[in-house]
Amino acid sequence: MIEDLGAELGADRSLLLVDDDEPFVKRLAKAMEKRGFLPETAESVAAGKAIAMSRPPAYAVVDLRLEDGNGLDVVEVLRERRPDCRIVVLTGYGAIATAVAAVKIGATDYLSKPADANEVTNALLSRGDHLPQPPENPMSADRVRWEHIQRVYEMCDRNVSETARRLNMHRRTLQRILAKRSPK
């Protein structure tokens, strides 16, 4: 049985869920409602920003990549309108560089999909008093290399030639690496 977290949530239980995956956002909204939140959903950056401007919530879960833009735009509006909002950025494209960017803009936490309602709830309610548990499955060496390449690529504004020069690798080699999916 899922328990209502009323005492932990506080007086304002408003929650904004921004994700363009309609079935996922509906399931998450139901699960969060059972935990005591009052969810409102948006399936685009524009809709998320509109809700953030008119009714800034106490909590928010924002997908990073949406059909009409970047979810970090919604995070910025939330930070401006309600500085105490607890924001979790959720994405299927987890990379260290985007996690750092999300936290710098004002996200409280960053979760990679698939994340369940318990993980989302824990991230929204954690207060940072304790260190997180070490991961059960740490990144492989191939994944660490891939993350580093992605970070440099983002720092170079997605310029392949400049990234290849900085990493001291051939441009075509870099293009092949960037075309592949991230290693596990």
N, C-alpha and C positions, 0 to 999 in steps of 0.2 A: 504494500500500500504506500502510495506517495504521500508524504506529509506536507502540510501547509507550513511555510517558513515565515509566517506573519511577523514574529518578533524580530527576526534577522532582517527582513525586508524593510521595516520601518513604515511610516505613515503613507509615503508615496510609493505605490507599487507599480507605477506605470512603466511599461517596457515596450520599446520600439524594436521590431524585427525587420531588417532590410535584407532581402535575398530574392533573386529572380527565379529561383527554383520553387515554383508554386506548391507542389506537394510537400516539399521539405519544410517550407516556412509555415504551412498550415499545421503539419504534425508538431513542429516545434512550438507553435503558439498554443496548441491544446495541452502539450506537456508542461509548458511554463505556467499556464493558467491553473493546472492542477497543483502546482507548487506555490500558488498564492499570488503570482504576478497578474497584472492587468495588461495583456499584450495587445498591441496594435501593429499591423503588418503593412509593409510597403514592398513593392517588387521592382523599384527602380531608384536611381539616384535622385531624380526629380521629385518623386513621391516621398522619399525619405527626408529630403531637405525641407519639403513643404511641411511635413509633420514636425520636424525638428524646430522649424521657425514658429509655427503656431502653437504647438503643444509640446515643448521640450520635456522628454521623459526622464525619470530617475535612473533608468537602466536602458541599455541598447546593445543589440547584437547586430553587427553590420558585416555583410559579405564584402570582400575586397573587390572582386570583379563582377560588375553588373553589366547588363546589355547596353545601357546608356552611359557608362562611365565607370569611374573609380569610387568605391565606397568610402575612401578616405575623405572625399569631399563632404560626405554626410557627417563624418567624425568631426571635421573642422567646424561645421555649423553647430553641431551639438555642443562642442567645447565653448563656442562663443555665446550661445544662448543659455547654457546650463553647465557651468564649470564643474559642478559636483556630480555630473552624470557618470555612472560606471559603464564603460564601453568595452565590449569584447569584439575584436575583429575576427571574423571567421572566413576561412578560405580553403579552397581545394588546391590552391597553388602555393603551398607553404614554402617560403624561402626566408632565410635570415634577414636579407636586405629589406624585404617588405615588412617583416615583423618589427625591425628597428624603426622603419619609417612610421608605422602605425603607432608605436609607443611614443615616439617623438611628437607626433601630432596630438596625442592625448588619449589614446586607447589605454585601458586598464590592463588588458591581457590580449593574447593572440592565440587562437586555436586553429589547427588544421582540420579540415573535413576528412573523414566523417567524425563528427563530434556529437555525442548524445546530450540529452537534456540535463543529465546529472553533471557532465563536464562543464556545460555552459553555466549552469546554476553555481557550481563551485567557483568558476572564474569570475562571475559577476559579484559574488559575495565575499571573495577572498580579500583580505585587507593588507596582504603583504607583510604580515608580522613574522611569518616563518618562510624558510626557504622551500621551494618546491622539491618534491621527491626526484631523485635522479631518474632518467628515463630507463625503462626496462630494456628497450632496444635502442641503444645509442646509434647515431649516424655512422654509416660505413665510411671508409676512407674515400671511396668514389663519390659518395654523397657530399662529403666535406669539400672535396675538390670542386664539384659542380656548384655548390653554394658560393664558394669563393669566386668562381667565374661569373656567376649571376650577379654578385654584388659589384664586381668591377664593371660589368656590362651596364648595370643601372647607373653607376657613378659616371660613366662615359655617355650618358643619355642615349643608350642603346645604339651607339655607333660601333659597328663591328670592327672597322679598321683601327680605330683608336684603342678599343679593348684589346685587340690582338697585339698591337704595339706595346701596350702596357704590360701584358702578360707574357710578352716575348714568345709568341707563338704565331704560326702561319694563319693568315686570315681564313683560308678554306678549312683548316682544322677546327678553328673556332666555330665557323658556320655549321660544321657537322655536329659538334658538341651541342650547340644551341638548338639544333633541329630535333635532337633526341629528347625523350622524356627524362625526367630526373631519376637517378638511380635510387633504389630503396635503401 
